């Protein structure tokens, strides 16, 4: 029962957003994801998907991309990405598939770990951080705290967090997200969102007892990354 992670699938079953406009490595990337996933992940495994699942704007279209993931092996746990406009009510999402769980102010268990998370947002350290960004950032801090607090009240003391946006900047300055990780003793943080030149400023590794792992598809060669056995 291994735990894997991947993010930024950027699926487009409707065909209206070919990803190879972002470089040759994205050509038919969904086929590479499918092949690698099938070769690595077993039915008894769990895979964390840290956002940007589908380009679809409506659930009617997004359902096709969710069905594509549903047909892949393993249990899947998701958080929302900044492009997941199809994402509807959390109650509806969690009623759709037995093997797919969606996090928003809630959590799911993997063995003795609570899998928590939220979408995240750009942090106050960003150069163009606006008053609107501040409102979204504060809301995402609340959602992360709600997710972790619910797990803690349920008796969990070991936490893994998924957050779509990087929880800080390239200088790894402290943010509200990092403060929350420390407060709850989060062991691992899975994040995505970074592509292209952004991959030149990746932080991975352990800082203040928290391990940070980037799982953007193009960073991990479109292959699920093992987090633990």
GIURJO-V667497 format. One record per backbone hydrogen bond with DSSP energy under -0.5 kcal/mol. NH is the residue of the N-H (numbers start at 0). CO is the residue of the C=O. Records with the same first field share a line. If there is no record, write none. Layout:
NH->CO + CO
This chain:
2->227
3->45
4->224
5->47
6->214
7->50
9->51
10->52
14->11
20->17
21->18
22->19
25->22
26->23
28->25
30->27
31->27
32->28
33->29
34->30
35->31
36->32
37->33
38->34
39->35
40->36
44->41
45->1
46->74
47->3
48->76
49->5 + 47
50->48 + 78
54->10
60->57
61->57
62->58
63->60
64->60
65->61
66->62
67->63
68->64
69->65
70->66
71->68
74->44
75->98
76->46
77->100
78->48
83->80
84->82
85->55
86->83
92->88
93->89
94->91
95->92
96->92
99->96
100->75
102->77
104->116
107->114
109->112
112->109
113->157
114->107 + 112
115->113 + 159
117->161
125->122
128->125
133->129
134->130
135->131
136->132
137->133
138->134
139->135
140->136
141->137
142->138
143->139
144->140
145->141
146->142
147->143
148->144
149->145
150->146
151->147
152->148
153->149
154->151
155->150
159->113
160->187
161->115
162->189
163->117
164->118
171->168
178->174
179->175
180->176
181->177
182->178
183->179
184->180 + 181
185->180
186->158
187->158
188->210
189->160
190->212
191->162 + 163
193->191
197->194
198->195
199->196
200->197
201->198
203->201
204->211
206->209
209->206
210->186
211->204 + 209
212->188
214->190
216->6
218->215
219->215
221->216
222->219
224->4
226->2
227->2
